[in-house]
Amino acid sequence: MSRVKDFLVGLDDYELAYFAKFKLLTYMKVTQMEIKEYLVERNLNESKIDRLISENPKSKLNDDRERCPRCYSDKIRKDKVEWTNTSGGIGIEDEVATWDGFGGRATYKNEVICNVCGFWLEDPNQEKPLPTSKKALYGLWDFVLEMLRI
């Protein structure tokens, strides 16, 4: 069994629906085909996926687990990453990290991402992929700022 299928087997129908909706297209074509075949095995078509997402009972859970705000899964990945985006921040934590950087020491923070739907819960370096509309808006804004400098 492939690593992808091993992961998919561990998902309930609700999690699998969110995975199909939000992460399927982030995989290579061959892997997408493997995932789509598994969705057929689990009897999940597009309308059932939409229905499962709209009626997700996990949204009503009130437990002490850390859950994704989008899909309510507790399958959260935490990676300790070097905090590099400390400029422009306000607060003692930012100042300490900046001075540590000058001294050659690294400051680490948690980057927290949902393994099911790909939602970023914590993004210390603002590296989360942007939607195309925001990329265009930021590109336009950068262009305007550059024109004002001339």
N, C-alpha and C positions, 0 to 999 in steps of 0.2 A: 504494500500500500504506500502511496506517495505521501510526502509530508503535508501537502495541501489537503488530501483526503483525510489524513489523520486528524488535522485541525477541524475540518468540516464535520466529521463524525461526532466531535465533542460539543457541537452547537445544537441547541434546541431549535424548533421550527421558527420561533420568533427571532432568535439571533441570526439564523440562517437567512431569513427574509431581509433583515437589515444589511447583512453581509452582501447579499445579492444586489441590493439596491445601491449601496454606497461604495463597495470595494471591488466588485466584479471587474469593472473596466480598468482598474489599476494594475491588473495582471497581464502578462504576455498572452497572445492569442491562443497558444497551445494550452496554457493553464486555464484560460477562460473556458475553453471547450471542456476540459476535465471538470471544472466547477459546474458548468451547465448540465453535463451528463449526470452529475451527482444531484443537482436540483430536480431533474426528471425522476431519478430514483426515489427521491423523497416526496415526489408528487407536488412540487412547488412550481406553479406557473405564475405569470405576471399578475393576474388578478388575485390569486391567493396570497402572493407576496404583499400586495398593496393592502389586502384585508388584514393580514397578520400585523402589519405595521400600524394600521389604524386602531386595532383593538388590543394592543400589547398590554397584557395584565401586569407586567413587571412595573409599569409606570405608577401603579398604585402601591407598590411595596414600600414599606417604611421600616427598613432594617439598618443596621450599622455598617453595612458594606459600602465600600466606595463604588459608585455606579456611574456609568456614562450618562450624561444628561440627554443624549439623543436616543439611544436604544435601550438604556437601563440595564445593560449587561454589566456583570462584575468582572468580566475578563479584560482587565486593565493591565497595560504594560508600562512599567516605570524604568526608564533608562537614566542613569546618572551621566549627565553631559557637562562638558566644560562650559561655563557661563561666559560667553564672549561679548554679548550685547549689553555692556554695562554703561555705555556712554549715554548721557542725557537723562539718566535716572536720578530721582530725588530720594534721598534717604541714606542712612548710615550703611545699609547693606551694599548699596551701589558704590559708595565711597570706599569701603573696605575692599571690595572686589577690584575696583580700579587701581588702588594702591598695591594690592597683591599682584596685579598684572604687571605693574611697573617693576616690582621686585622679582618677577619671573615665577611667581607662584600662581597656580590655577585655582579658581573657585568653581565648585561643582554644584549643580542644581538638578532636580528631577524634571525630566521631560515625560509627561504622562499622556499616553495615547490609548484609545479604545482598540483592542484587537479585533473587535467584531465589525464596527462601522467606520473606524478610522478617525473618529472625532478626537481632536487634541484638547485635553483637559488642562494641561499646563504646557506652555511653550516659552521657556525662559529666553530663548534667542530669537523669537519671532520668526521661526523657520517654516511654519505651517504653510503648505501650498495654498496659494491664493486662487480664487475663482477668476476666470478670464475677465469678467466685468471689472473686478477690482484692479487687476493688472493694467487694463486699459485706462482706468481712472487715474491710477498712480503714475502711469506713463505720461498722460496728459498733464498732470500736476507738475511732474518733473520738467516737462517741456516749458510750461508757463513760467516756472521759477527760473529756468535757464534763460528765457527771453528777457525776464526782468533784470537779470544780472548784466546783460549786455548794454 
